[in-house]
Amino acid sequence: MEEGGNLGVHTEWLPIGGVVVATIVNALFLTYMGQTAFNAYGWRIYMGTGAIVAVLAFIIRSSSLSRRCGQGPG
């Protein structure tokens, strides 16, 4: 099998894993903050953590793609 042959299999599960993790994090926020606090300000923290994860995922994916194509360090 060629290098990266399982990329499609791994990529297929990423959205499902993201939904599961987001659901767990949301449940934790609601459990520890309570509905009132979450509605008042907690949703901003929740969305902020999601934005940080999205930026990190973009950086990691960009760097791995550039290495795979031979355009970057590594």
C-alpha positions as CSV (number, residue, x, y, z in Angstrom):
1,M,0.0,0.0,0.0
2,E,1.3,3.4,-0.9
3,E,2.1,6.0,1.8
4,G,-1.0,7.8,3.0
5,G,-3.2,5.1,1.7
6,N,-5.5,5.2,4.8
7,L,-6.0,8.9,4.6
8,G,-9.5,8.5,3.3
9,V,-10.4,6.2,6.2
10,H,-9.0,8.5,8.8
11,T,-10.5,11.6,7.2
12,E,-13.9,10.0,7.1
13,W,-14.1,9.7,10.9
14,L,-12.9,13.2,11.8
15,P,-16.3,14.9,11.5
16,I,-17.9,12.2,13.6
17,G,-15.2,12.5,16.3
18,G,-15.6,16.3,16.3
19,V,-19.3,16.1,16.9
20,V,-18.9,13.6,19.7
21,V,-16.2,15.7,21.4
22,A,-18.3,18.9,21.0
23,T,-21.3,17.1,22.6
24,I,-19.3,15.9,25.5
25,V,-17.8,19.4,26.1
26,N,-21.2,21.0,25.9
27,A,-22.6,18.5,28.5
28,L,-19.6,19.3,30.8
29,F,-20.2,23.1,30.4
30,L,-23.9,22.8,31.2
31,T,-23.3,20.4,34.1
32,Y,-20.6,22.6,35.8
33,M,-21.9,26.0,34.9
34,G,-25.7,25.5,35.0
35,Q,-28.2,26.6,32.4
36,T,-28.5,30.2,33.7
37,A,-24.7,30.9,33.7
38,F,-24.2,29.2,30.4
39,N,-26.9,31.3,28.8
40,A,-25.5,34.5,30.3
41,Y,-21.8,34.2,29.5
42,G,-20.8,30.5,29.2
43,W,-21.7,30.2,25.6
44,R,-18.9,32.7,24.8
45,I,-16.3,30.5,26.5
46,Y,-17.7,27.5,24.7
47,M,-17.6,29.2,21.3
48,G,-14.1,30.5,22.1
49,T,-12.7,27.1,22.8
50,G,-14.2,25.8,19.6
51,A,-12.5,28.7,17.7
52,I,-9.2,27.9,19.2
53,V,-9.5,24.2,18.3
54,A,-10.5,25.2,14.7
55,V,-7.4,27.4,14.3
56,L,-5.1,24.8,15.7
57,A,-6.6,22.2,13.4
58,F,-6.1,24.5,10.4
59,I,-2.5,25.1,11.3
60,I,-1.7,21.4,11.8
61,R,-3.5,20.4,8.6
62,S,-1.7,23.2,6.6
63,S,1.7,22.1,7.9
64,S,1.1,18.4,7.3
65,L,-0.1,19.1,3.7
66,S,2.9,21.3,2.9
67,R,5.2,18.6,4.3
68,R,3.4,15.9,2.3
69,C,3.8,18.0,-0.9
70,G,7.5,18.7,-0.1
71,Q,6.9,22.4,0.2
72,G,7.7,22.9,3.9
73,P,10.2,22.1,6.6
74,G,10.4,18.6,8.0
